[in-house]
Amino acid sequence: MITEALQHCRGLGPIKLNQLINTGVRSWHDALQLPHLIPRGLRDSVVAECERCLQALSDHDIRYFVDSFTAQDKWRILTQYVDRCSYFDIETTGLEYDDTITVIACWHKGQLHTFVEHENLDDFLDLLDEVELLISFNGSTFDVPRVLDGFHIPELPCPHLDLRWPCYHRKLEGGLKHVTTRLGLQRPHDLHDADGSLAVRLWSAWIHQKNATARDQLLRYCAADVLLMVPLAEHIAGTAMTSLDELWKFLPAADQPLQAPSANEQRKQFLAKMFGSASPTKLRTRR
């Protein structure tokens, strides 16, 4: 329950929190109804924070909880607001700091939205204005910084929760594929081996060869990871998980995957990985 989030209250370390719980103060309501059970030195600050939390709950101020809760308690936000979540993921031209966003997929209010560079990428900002709580997986270190930089905005217009850390504190460690596989949540068969390097190749095939199949497959790959987060968040929240069979109906149609890269392409990818922005290929393009 979200009302049992107390770890962010000033002065409450793990030991004092356990002592407080053992005395019968386990929630914001307990703190207001039983303030005499709170040690005198902590009483005013704990009671004041619990009052602020209850006010934020009444106001549906999700950002307050995202900004205030400790990492260990952020999973509790999902127990209250999982039905208000929107999920997103991005793909980029690579992992360099100056690589750009190619596509974005977002599951919002029961619909899958896709955005493609040179087509409608900027429309993602309009969608964000409607989002109440934006969910990603590892987005705090990758997706969100890229969005802020790519769209030249100082911050997101909505609160953002990185699902990786609620999973971590629930003993579900690793990447999205590893975590969801542990829960029996699998990507469609044609996407089992898809990864970031494939996304780069698919985008290249679309941009340079106008391979529409590659474009559709890239959107399918990105969207599949977005839809995987839906039952994952529901699992963390303790609610019934949406059937993946139902969610997969929203994916772009499957098609034949691209062939494995040639030996020359593999060499280019190896050099780019080894040397980053100083790879021979990138340096030649700057002459």
N, C-alpha and C positions, 0 to 999 in steps of 0.2 A: 504493500500500500504506500502511496506517495506521502501520506501524512506521518509515516514512520521514519522519514528522512530527517535525522538529527545530527549527523556527523559534521555538517557544515556550520553548526552553531559555534560561535566563538568560544574557545576555552574547552571544548569537548573533544579530548583525545580519545583513543580507543579504550583506555582504562576507565576514565571518568564516564564515558558513555555506557560501558557495561555496568558500572555501579549505578548509574541513573536508571537503566532499564531494570536492574534487579530490585530497585525500590518501587517500581510500578509506573515510572514515567517512560512510556514507549512511543508516544506520538505527540503531535502538536496540541491536540485536545487535552491530553494528560497534563502537559506542561502548564496549560492555562487553568485547568481545574484543580491541579495538585501542586501549586508552586512551592508549598512548604517542604516538599520532598526534594527539591533542587537545592544543592549546596548554596549557601548565602552568596559566596563570591561569584557564582555563575548565574544566579537566579534572574537578575534583571536582563542580562544579555540573552539568555535562552528564551525567556518569556517574550521579549521584544521580537526576537527572530521568528518565533512560532506565530506570533500575531501577524507579522509581515507575510509569512508563508500562507496562512489561512486567507489573508486578504488577496494574495496573488491567485490562490485557488479559486476564490469567489469571482475574481476578475478574468479568469482564464488567461492569466499572464504567464504563458509557457516560457517565455524568454527569461523570466526571473529565476525559474527553477534550473534551466539550462546553465545560466550564468553563476548560480549560487551553489548548487549541489556539488559535493565531492564526486570524484570519479566512481567511487564505490557505490554511490547512491543514485547515479543517473539512470540506472535501469528502472528505477521506480517511476520515472517520468512516463515510461511506456505503459505502466499499469493504469495510468489515468488517461493518457492521450493517444494510445495506439490507433484508435479509430480516426484520428485527425492527422496522421502522418502522411507525408509525401516522400517518395524515395527517388534518389537520382544517382546517376553514375556518368562519368565522362570517358571519352577516349581522346588520345592526343597523338601527335606525330612522333612522339618519342618521350624520353624521360629527362631530356635536357631542360634547363630552366627556361630557355627561350622557345621550346617546342610549343605548338599551338593546339588548341582544342579543335577536334575534328567533328565529333558528334556528342550529343547529350541525350540521354533517355531519362524520362521522369514518369513515375506512376503517381497520378494525382486524382483523387476523388473517383477512383474506379476506372480511370482511362489511362492508356499509355500514350505519352507525348514524346515525339522524337524531333530533334533539332540538328541540322546539318550545316556545317560551315559553307559559306557562299550561297546558302539557300535561305535558311530561316533561323540561324543560330541566335540572333539577337532577341527573338521572341521568347527565349527562355527567361529573360528578365521580367517580361510581362507576367509570365506564369508564376514567378517567385512572389509577386505581389499578392497572389491568392493563397500562398502556402502558409499554413499555421505552424507546422513543425517539419523541417526538412531532415531527412535521414540519409546517411551515406554509410559506406563501410570503408574505413581508413580515409575518409574524406577530409578530416581535419589537417592531415599532413600532405595530401595530394590534390584532391578534387576542388576543395574550397579555395585554397590559395591560387590554383590555376584559374578558377572562375573570377576571383577578385582581380587578378592581374589581366586576364584576357578581356574582361569587360570594363576595366578601369573604374572599378567601384571600391570604396573604402571598406564596406562591410555588406553582408547579406541583409536583405530587408526582412528576413524571417529568422527565428531561432534555428540552430542546426545542432543535431545530435549525431555523433559518430558512433555507429552501432558496434564497432570493433571493441570498444572499451567496456560497455555493458556485457558483451560476450566474454571478454577476458576475465572480468570479475565474477562471472558465473561459471568459470572453469572451461570456457570454450575458446581456446587459444588458436592462433594461426590466421591464415587468410580466409576469405569468404568461401572459397571452394572447399577447403579443409573443414571449416566449421559446419557448413551446411551438409556436407557428406556425412559427418558424424551424426547428424540428426535425421539422416535418411532423405535429405532433400538434394535431388540431382538435377543438373542441367539436362536439357534434351540431348539425345544420343549424339547428334551431329556437332554438339558444342562441348563435349566432354574434354577434349584436348585443346580447346581454344584458349589463347592467352594474349597478353599485351603485344607480343611481337607479331602475332597474326593480325591483330587490329591495325598495326602500322602497315603491314603488307596490303591488307584489304583497302585501306584508304589510298595507298599509292596506286593500286590497280584502278580505283575509281577516278582519281584525279588525272593520272597520266594516260590511262587507256580507255577511260569512260566505260569501264566494266560495271554495268548496273547491278549485276549479280553480286559483285564484291561489295557494293554500297549496301545492298539489302542484307547481306550476311554480317556486315559490320554493325548495322542497326540491330540485327537479331542477337548478336553476341552481347552488345552493350545492354540491351533491354532484358536479356535473360538474367544478368547479374542484378539488375534493378528488381525484377520480380522475385528473385530468390530472397531478397531482404524482407519481403512482406511476411511470409510465414516465420522467418527467423525472428523478426521483431515481435510477432505474436507469441512465439515460444518464450521469449524473454519476459513478455508481459503476463504470461500465464493464461492466455486465452486460446480458444480453438484456432488452429492454424488453417488458413485458406488453402484449398487444394491446388497443388501445382498444375494439375491437369486443367483446371479452370483458368489459371493464370496464363498457361502456355498458349491458350487460344488467342491471346492478344499479341503474340510475337509475330514479327514479319515472317512471311513464308520461307521455309527452308529451301535450299537449292544445293547444287553440287559445290563442295568446298574448293578453294583454289588448290592448284598443285603445289607440292613442296617447292621451296625456293631452289633455284639452280645453284650450282657450286659457286658461280661468280657472285650471286646475290648473297649466299651464305658468307662469303669472304667479306663483302661490304658490311653486312650486319655485324660480323665479328670485329672488324676495324672500328666501326662506330661504337660498339660496346666497350672496346678496350681503350679508345682514345677520346670518346665523348665529342665535345665541340672541337677538339683538335684532330679529329679523324681526317685522313687524307682526302676523303670525298668532300667533307664540309669545307676544308681549307681551299680546295680547288674552286669551289663555287664562290669564294670570296675574292678571287683574283680580279 
